């Protein structure tokens, strides 16, 4: 059955209900971090949830996605049946929902793979843009993480997986792939390059080969609107609305451009908080540097006080329970407040 036919079937058999998808503060596995940024211990701490480390910013990734113009309404079509049978969270966005051109463009570039079975929900999404990113699905204690990368990295990834064994050939919605099992028992499914992208799926939790085969048989590629409609509600709130919540008790540096926050794109609450506070912190550091260079003592004090006060920002206090970004931020904020600043702040805080 084609993707279009599947979606048509979902519309006909709609069973109204909630999406059941919630945001999560976990990140991408250690391996992604080590591949992307291994140069310094400071970089390895930036924007990382403690449970699984992930670096928020790397060249050419978090640039293209923008905000959805409107939230997916309660009238979206959802069909879900009992566990063990039927299809799940494939959602067809209501015809009235408008997605921004940048979001649609980014979604078109992504693999747009979903698990077409009840109980699987989107738990996290990072790097929504360009050719690199991650979406993680969860059902009970099982997780399946789908990472996508530029196709030119396929040969190296395949060679790395071959170190654990020869693997076996499978197909994922008609897409040729190879399955490998690590010494710890986790599975990796490496899909062959298509449309300039290679997809690497990784399991975590208690998986058997039978479990994996069953889930792979339910993975389907969908159109961009369907893929976007499945995302958790927190990820599709317009950027200005999300930013207003984050910045409610945060003093803004002179000339701060709230509209520029749209380039953060679609992401979960933790990574959105990283993106916003990074820009605020960098703005205050730039103001502190300007004031020092110009002999503006009042400006120096104002910037230092703003950064010292970041220990009380609600967004950072909440994020501190889940990841290491606030600790990195406060480290440099306290230095500025004390009158010093190491050059490493540019890399650590993602300043431009």
Secondary structure, 3 states (H helix, E strand, C coil): CCHHHHHHHHHHCCCCCCCCCCCCCCCCCHHHHHHHCCCCCCHHHCCCECCCCCCCCCCCCCCCCCCCCCCCCCCCEECCCCCCCCCCCCEECCCCCCCCHHHHHHHHHCCCEEECCCCCEEEEEECCCCCCEEEEEEECCEEEEEEEEEHHHHHHHHHHHHCCCCCEEEEECCEEEEEEECCCCCEEEEECCECCEEEEEEEECCCCHHHHHHHHHCEEECCHHHHHHHCCHHHCCCHHHHHHHHCCCCCCCCCCCHHHHHHHCCCCHHHHHHHHHHHHHHHHHHHHHHHHHCCCHHHHHHHHHHHHHHHHCHHHHHHCCCECHHHHHHHHHHHHHCCCCCCCHHHHHCCC
